[in-house]
Amino acid sequence: MDRAEAERLVASCRLHELLGLELAEWEDGRVRFRFAPPPAARPGAGTPLHGGAIATALDTAATFAVISSIGADATTVDIRIDFLRPGLDDEFSVEGWTTRAGKRFAFADASIATADGRLVASGRGLFTW
């Protein structure tokens, strides 16, 4: 799958748009998204980002890392999220990378960080296709 196909796949899920996820980098086994969550992803102004929005961003990055490795769409089987600090910023970087891809299953990790590199959360998942 090339980058144009990946961008179409990202755009095919309205949730990605609603959360402000935009594909920034695409290479074999590694992706990066810009993440500019809307105010609706927070309980109020100046409050931390909702954990579900963070989890979705991590899941998306890890899934697309697998997609970049195998060249086809993938589905999450299991994912673990570790929340490390409150997401207080307006924009984040979300990276995903494949750690192993087999014949039917792959493992991938993801992290979300502030613009100045402070880690907000990380995730690790199992994916299939």
Secondary structure, DSSP 8 states (H G I E B T S, - for coil): --HHHHHHHHHT-HHHHHHTEEEEEEETTEEEEEE---GGGSSSTT----HHHHHHHHHHHHHHHHHHHHSS--EEEEEEEEE-S---SS-EEEEEEEEEE-SSEEEEEEEEEETT--EEEEEEEEEE-
